Amino acid sequence: MAGFRSLARQVRDPGCDTALRRYSLRKCLERFAPYGHRATWDHLCRRHRFGPEDRELDPGRLVAALDELEEARAVWLAYEEQFAARRRREKQEGLRGLGALDDWHRRVWGGNGVVRCGDPAVHPSDPLPEVLRRLISALERGPGEACPVCAGPRIEWAGPGPGPVCGDCGVGVPRAVLTPGALARARSGRRRSLASAA
């Protein structure tokens, strides 16, 4: 199975036909898709102005989409490197327990679904590297009251699994970046909407 870098080489290869280059870009999302596969694909299609089902399109747009994806991946991999170094230091100092942030990070290792969007059509329109830089800043800064990606105040609770979701940009917000008060408001908003539906 091809890795991200070899797939990226195929996307850039002018000797490959456009359909294969497009397919290779889609396969890159199996290795790194910050919003989840479908939402990340939708994001790249919108930002680089090609249709999700286009088979023959301007190869320059595919390469521009790949450039954005590669830059975002570099941002995330640099953060993972720092995270791993911090965990090694903590273990050497005898701190073996995982906190809420560490537990979240373990589930998104590799970058898939870092800021998962439950609805593939609802996601931030900003470039992926910028979105990841904002998330990483929030992870390093500590808990806050708003969405770490768009600073939107509408944090909602989505079902029993996903947890807090930004009502403005659609990303799943890691619980570790929200204060207990913000989490409580999101949960209570869910209870109110369930009660009114009955």
N, C-alpha and C positions, 0 to 999 in steps of 0.2 A: 504494500500500500504506500503510495507516494506521500511524502511529507509536505509541509507548507511551502518550504523553499523550492522544491522541485516543481510543485504546482505553479508557483509564482513565475518560475522560469518559462513554463509553457504559456502562461498568459502573455508574457512579454515577447515570445518567439514569433517573429513575423513569418516564419516558415510554416507555422501551423495555421489551419483554416480558422476562421472567426468562430465557428460553432465550437470547436475544440477549446479555443482560448476562453470562451464564455463558460463552457463546462468546467474548465480548470479553475476559474474564479469561483464558481459555485462550490467546487470541491474544497477550496481553501477555507470555506466557512465550516467545514466539518472539523477543521483544526483550530479555528479561532473565529468566534462569532459572539461579540460582546452582548448583543441584544437577543441572542438566540438565532438559530439559522434563518428562519423565515423573516423575522423583523430586520436582521442585519442585511439580508438580500434586498428587502424593500427599501431600506435606507440607502444602500449603494445605488440602486436603480433610480431613485428620486434625485439624489444629489448629483449623479453623473448623467442624468437625462437619457436613460434607455429603459425600454419596457422589460418587465420580468420574464417575458417569454420570447423576446427578440432573439432570433438565431443569427441574423446577418445585421451587424451594427458596426459602427465606427470603432476599430480596435483601440484608438486613442482614448475613448471613454472607458473601455475595459481596463486599460493600463492606469488611467487616473483613479478609478475605483480601487484597483489593487494598491496603488501608492497610498491612498488613505487607509486602507486596511493594514498594510505593512507598518505604517507609522504608528497606528493605534496598537498593533501587536508589540512593537518595540517599546512603547510606553509601558504596556502591561508587563512585559517580560523583565524590564528594568525594575519595576515595583516588586515582582515576585522574587527577584534576586535579593533585593534589600530585605524583604520579608523573611526569606530563608536564612539570611545572615543573622538577622535579629533573633530568630528562633534558635539557631545554633548557640548564640551567646547566652540566651536565657537558659537553655538546657545545661550548658557548662556551669552556670551559676546555680543550678539546682531547681529552676522554675520549669516544671514539666507539665503543669496543668494548662489546659487551653481555655482562653477567655472567649467571649461571644464573637469578637472579631476574628480570632484564630479559627473558630469553628466554621464561620461563614467562609473564610478564605479557603479552607480545605475543600469545601464543596465547589468552588469556582476555579480551582487550580487549573492553569492552562488557558484561561480566558473565555471559556464558553459560558455564556449566560451571566457574565459579571454584572451587567445591568439589564437583566432579562426583561423583555417587554411581552406581556401576556397576549396582547393584541398585536399581530405583526404589522398592522397599518398605523399603529400609534407608537411613536418613538421620537426622540429628540431629532431636530433637523440640523443641529450643529455637527461639525466634523467629529468623527469617532475619537481621534486623539485628544481633542479638547474635552469631550465628555469624560474620557477616562482620567485625564489630568484632574478634572473637578472631583471625580469620585475619589481618587487617591488622596487629594488634599483633604477631603472630608474624613477619610479613614485615618489620616495622620493627625488631624485636628481634634477629633473626638466628637461626641454626640452633639447634634444640633436640633433645631425645631422644624427645618424645612428640607426639601429635596436637595440632595447634594449636587445634582446635575443641573437643574434649572432654577433652583432657589424658590420653587413654587411652594406655597404653604398648604396646599390641599393633599394631605397624606390620607389615603383611604385603606381600609383593610379588605383584601381580596381573598375570600374563601379560607378554608382551614389550612391549605398548603402554602400558597405564595406569601401571605403576610402583607406588610405595608407596600403600597403602590402609590406613585405620584399621580394625582388626578390631573395634573397639568401636562406632563411629558410622557406618562405611561410606563416609566421604568419601575422595576421592583427595587425598593429601597432597602439596603441591608439594615437589619434591626440595630446593628452595632453603631450606626451613625445617627440614630435618633435618640433623643432624650426619653426617659420614662414617661414624661408628660405627653410628648408627641405620639408615642406608641399608644398611650391610654386614650387620647382623643381619637386616634384612628380606629381603635377597637370599639369605642363607644359610638362612633358614627355608624359603624357596621350594625351594631345592635339596634339603633334607631331605625335604619332602613329596613331591617328584617321585621321589626315590630310593625311598621307602617304597611308592609306588604301583606300582613296576615289578615 
